Amino acid sequence: MKVLFIGDIYGKPGIEMVSEYLTDLKKEYRPNLIVANAENASYGRGISLKIYKELMSMGIHMITMGNWVWGNKELFDFIDESNIVRPFNYREAPGKGYLKINYNGATLMVINALGRTFMNANMEDPFTGIDKILEKEKADYVLVDMHAEATSEKVAIGLYLDGRVDAVVGTHTHVPTADSRKLPNGTLYITDVGMTGPLNGVIGVTKEIVINRFLNGFSTPNEVAPGARQLNAVIMDFANKTIKHIHIESETV
């Protein structure tokens, strides 16, 4: 099975990049299934029903989320009937923390986990929580989206799950890491896939807003950065145990 995973889709620029390049990516890499993180798709915070339908219509099969999963409250109204996987380690929340999808007789299970270090210490432990899911649920292939701030937490969970899941991909920090590889026991891994959206903002946000925040210590509301755009993804071949990072840049017209 070949799976294309698209890194954090950020705002309208991210949606445009998926729309413009997904057909070419399908032709070049011929994935069986496509998964995308879209927790920042709605103006940087959450996802709306309109955006969800738009991404599904492009050919994305499943969407993962992260710390901004509830950033757009509209999600509460449709998550239960959707192909959206929210972080499983919320104790009480609508939706599901893992979902399965069938392709040509094989089952892929996608698990979404939220890190605790520098994020939300009140979340359930993602390590032992994934253990419980793997004990309870069976699938031919398992992909984990580890949405976390600390690279150490992502590396640790990758090695903790090595040989027990087929892939662990990191999201959230929006900067791709140069460590895509097969771990010693065969799990495909990358610490952060990177984001799909503005190229010259500060991880998606208009640069002046964030620079002013660092200079002066106060904040104005975030805005999605204009201008050049990027797409970051990985293509994973579970049969041949290979993972490749994909980076595309596009100037706006």
N, C-alpha and C positions, 0 to 999 in steps of 0.2 A: 504494500500500500504506500502511495506517495501522498503526502499532505503538505499543502502550502499554508504557512502561518504568517499573517500580515500583522506587523507591529502596530501599536497604539494609534488608531485613527483619530486625528485631532482636528476637529472643526470642519468647516467647508473645504479648506484646502486638502485635507486628508481624504475626504469623500471624493473630491474631484480626481485626485491621483489614482484612487482605486478604480474609478469609472474609466479613466483614460488608459490605464495600463494593465488592467486585469485580463483582458482578452489576449494581449500579447504574452503575458505570463503563462496563461493556460496553454497557448500554442507552443511556447518554448519548453516548459517544464512538465506539461501534461499531468497535473496533479489529479488524484482521484477525489480528494476532498479538500475544501478550503475553509480555514478557520481564521478569524480576525478578532483582535482585541479592539473594542469600540467604546471604552469607558469615557473617552474624551470627545466623542463624535458630535455631541450637541453643544456647540460653542465652548468646547473644552471641558464640559462637565456633564457626564451622563449620556443618555441616548433617548431619543423620542421615537414614537411609533412611526412617524414619517421616515425618519432616517433608517430605522430598522427595516422597514419594507423596501426602501431603496437599496440597502446593502444586500438583502436577500435576493432582490431582482437582478443584481449583478452576478449572482452565482456563488455567493458566500453561503456555506452550509450551516455554520455555527459561529456564534459570537461569544467571546469571553469579556469579562468586565474587571473591576478593580476597586480602588478606594473611592472613586467617584460614581460607583454603581447607582447610588440613589440621588445623584446630582440633578437629574430631571425627574420630578415626582410622577410624571406620566408613566414611567416604567411600572409602577405599582399596578396599573390598570391592565397591563398586557403581558407581564413577564411569565405568568403561569402557563400561557398558551404559546409561548415563543420558543425559539431555538437559542435563547440566551442563557449562558451559564454564569451565575454570579458567584462570588467567593463562597466556598462551602462553609468556611469557619465563622460566619455570622451565626450566633446561637439561635436567634428567632428572626426569620425573614422570609418573605415570599420567594417564589422561584426555587430553582434547584442549583446545588453546588457542583453537580456533574450531570452530564447527559451522554447518551449513546446514540450513534448513528450507524446505520448499516450501509455497506457498499459491496455489491457483488458477492454477497454471502459472508462478508467479514464485518466485524463490529469494532468501531472506534469509540472509546470512552474518553471524553474530555473533562478534566477536573480543573477548576479554577480555585486557586488558593491565594490568600492575602497574607503578606508578611507582617510580623509584629515589631521587629526592630526599627526604631525611628518612625513608626507608623501608628499602630493601634495595639497597645499591649493587652487590651481587653478581649481581643479575638481569641478563639480557641486555637490551640497549638496546631499549626499546619502539618508538622511531622507525624505525630501520632494520629491526627485526624485523617490524613491520607492512608495511613496503615489500616484504619477501620474501614475506609471505603474499599480498599483492595481486598480485604478479608471478606467483605459482604458482596461485592459486585464482581462479575467476570466479564471480560471482553477480550477480543483477539489482540487489540492494540490499545495502549493507554498513553494519552498526551496530557501533561500537566502544564498549565500556565501559572507560573509562580510570580505573582504581582507584588513586588517588594522593593523597598528602598535600599537596603543594605546588600551589596554584592556578596558579602560573606554568607548571609542567610540563604541567598540563591545558590551559591556554590555548594553550601552544606547540604541543602535539600536535594540537589542534583546527585551528589555522592551518596546520600542516604538512600535514595530511591534507585540508584544504579543497579541495573539488572532486573528490576521489578516493574519498571514502566519503560515504554519505548522512547519517550522524549520528555525532557523538561526544558521549557523555554521561559526565559525571564522577560518580564515587561515592567513598565512604570517609569523608569528613569529617563526614557526617551533618547538615550544615546547608545548606539550599537556598540557592542563589545567585540573584540577580535579573538574570541575564544570558542567559536563554534567547533565542536568536536564530538567524537565518540568516546564516552567514558570507559574505564577499564573493563566493566562488565557488560558493555554494549548499549547503554542508554545514550541517545543523542541529546546534546546539551548546548545551550548558549546562555550566558548570564543576562544579556539584554538584547532583544531583537532590534530595538530602536523604534522611532515613531514614524508615522505616515502623516505628513502635514507640512506646516511651515518649515523652511530650511534655515532662515536667518533670524528667527525669533529666539527667545530663550526658552527652550524646550516647548515651543508652541506659542508662547505669549509675546506680544509686541515688545521689542527689546527695551524701549524707553521706559516702559512701566516697571520692568524688573530692575533695570539699572538704577532708576530713581529710588526704588525700594531699598537697594543695597546702600546707596549713597546717603539717604536721608532717614531711613528707618521707619517710614510709614508707607502704607499701601493704598493704591487706587485699584479699582476693579480690573481684573484681567481682560484683555482683548486678544482675539486670535490674530497672530501676526500676518501681515500681507506679504506679497512678493513671491520669491522663488519657493519651490515646494520639493518635498522628498518622499520617497516610498522606501520603507525597509521591511524585509520579509525574510523568511527562511523556507527552503524547500527540503523536505525530509523524505528519504526513501527508507522505510522500515525494513524492507526485505534485504537491501544491500548495506544497511547501517551507515548511511551517508547523510550529512547535513551541509547545506551551503547557504551562506548569507547572500541576500540580494539587496543592492542599493541602487536606486534610480533618482536622479535629480531633474527637475524641470523648471525652466523660467516661466513666469506667467506671461500670457499673451497680452 
